[in-house]
Amino acid sequence: MNRKPLRSYDIRERNEKLVLSLISGKNSLSQSEVVAITGLKAPTVFRIFSNLEDKQYIEPCDSAKDLPEKKGRKPAYYCIRSDAHYAIGLDFWNRSASVVITNFRRQPIYENIINFPAEVDAAYVLNRLRTLIRSSLHASGIPPEKLLGIGIGSPGVVDLKRGVVLYYPRIRGMVGFPIREKLERSFGVPVHLHNNSAVIALSEYRYGKAQNCHSLLLLLLRAGLGGSYIQDGKLFVAQDQTALEIGHMQVGSGEKPCWCGERGCLETELSEDSLLAELAAVSSVRELSDLTETLIDGNAGVQAILEEKGKLLSCAIRNLYMLLRPQAFLIVTRSRPLSDFLAARAEETLLRLKVADEQVKVKVNVLADEYNPIIAGRGATDLVFDHFFQTKHGS
């Protein structure tokens, strides 16, 4: 690919973004530490710090680091100014939407959740998202001019480059839906789009259960079964579109028809609606919130159904492990007991692969969590910040 030569302005901007990103990632840094990390010359780093402070991106702060005693003046440390910018993160599906606002230090300062009625269409959801954004701006009191952008975790198959929801059958009319364009027109700021399993994976990788894992494969069980793979901080995509449509893996000999036109897809057995329909036939469970550890242990019918679902999901996880070899899996549902149950069954399956694991000294963690829309929203705000901190290269 041909690249345009970098102009001096581009180089300055790239170096500023590099230093700003380092300070953001380390919480606090001194100029001498930036010189050591980047290899930039001390006068250049001094100028960058001065420019960033003039733009009110950074400010002097105390360091919590344990430093060896040295003679002479102590280094001055700088932190990101929390009020320099803000980002809005949305996560939605056919039943609800959530919003989170984070400051420039990526700390949540506002959150809200709304529910949708049954059988919504794309126009309705778009209007509700607009209202949710406006109300969050008003309630949080952040200056509109400091809004850096909006990040969205969307259900369905997403075209990342065009900002389009290609297909989500559970919201009528959400086919080739240009959600980025519509929201950018409404609010005049950049909008960044990804799949909602991806923003959850990003948030869990950076702030949650998977912080110490270099690679993570997340499985999200809600209306369907989605997945996202993240390695060394980067989300896996294919041809600018979201990938890992795990729910449409054909596992076992199932014959239930799927909305994709095939039969036997995993999500025909492992989605909230299909699971609840089976559980309701043998127990008092009508919503996932009704599913408790006591009920799982004490009801033979519930136990049998979940064992069968655990086997199906474990089979898929085994195949995914052999393909991608993630360091950790994270199973997320809207019921913590269900997440724990499925994770335990998957862990038992992966333990049977221990011979291969011992040879390459790999330990696979199977983690479980309850779906938290605020975690998803925080991951969506990171789409905004990640884009902002990217250094530009000639194209």
C-alpha positions, 0 to 999 in steps of 0.5 A: 500500500502506498503511503503519503509522506508524513508532514511535520504537523502529522509527526507532531500530532502522532507524537502527542497522541503517543505520549497522551496514550502512554500517560492514559495507560500508566495513570501517571508519568514523568517526562524522563519516563516518557523519554526512556519509553519512547526514545524521543529526545528530552526537548521534544518530550518537554515541548509535548508535555507543555502543549498537552498541558496548554490544551488542558489534556494533562495536569500535574499530579502526585505519583503513587509509585515507590521510587528509590531515594535520589539526590536532586529535584524529584521528577514531576508527574502528570496525569490525564485531566478527567474533564478534558473530554467525555465519551458516551457508550450505548449497548442495545438489543431487542429488549433494552438499551443502556448508556454509560458516560465516562470521563477522559480517564475512562471512569464512569460518571453516569449510567442508565438503562431502559427497557423496550416493549415487545416487537419493536422496529428499527425506527422505534429503537433509533428514536429511543437511543436518541432520547437516551443520549439526550437525557444522559447529556442533560442529567450528567451536565457535561458540556456538549463541546467536550463530547468526544464521540459515541460508541455503540455495542449493537446486536447482529452482524455489523459492518464496522467500516460503514457503521451499518447493522447488516442484519438483526432479525429480532428488531424489524427493519434492522437490515442494512441499517445505517445507525452510525450515519443517523446518529452522527447527523443527530449529534454532530460527533463521531459514532463508532460501532461494534457488536455488543459481545465485542464491547463486553469482551473489551471491557472484561479484558481491560477492567473485569474478569479477564484483565490478566489474560492475553487472549479471551474468547467471550460467549454471550447468551441472550436472544441468540448466542454471540462471540468475540475473540480478543488477543493482545488488546485487539478484537478479531474481525473479518473483512471489516465485519464482525465475526464468530457467529457462534450461534450458527455453528451446527453442533450435534444432530439438532433439527430445529429451524433457525432464522438463518435458514438452516437447521440445527444451529447452536442458538436454536438450543441455546438462546434465552427463549428456547431455554426458558421454554424447556425449563418452564415445562418442568419447573416454575422458571419463567424468566432467567432471574427465576433460575437459582442454584437451589433450583438447579440442584434440587429439580431433576428436570432442570438439571437434565435440561441444563446438562444437555445444554452444557454438553452442546456448549462444551462441544462448541467450546472444545472446537473453538479452543482447538481452532483459536487456543485462547487463554481464557473463555468467558461465558456471559448470560443474564443469570449468574447461576446459569453462567456458572453451570455452563462454565463448569461443564465447559471446564470439565470438557477442556480438562480432557485436553490436558495432555496437549496443554501440558506439552505446550504449558498452557492453562485454559481458564473458563470464567463466568459472569452475569450480563451487566449492561454497564460493563457493555456500555463502558466497553462501548466508550472505549471504542471512542477513546481507542479511535482518538488515541490512534496515531495517524499514518499516511495512507 
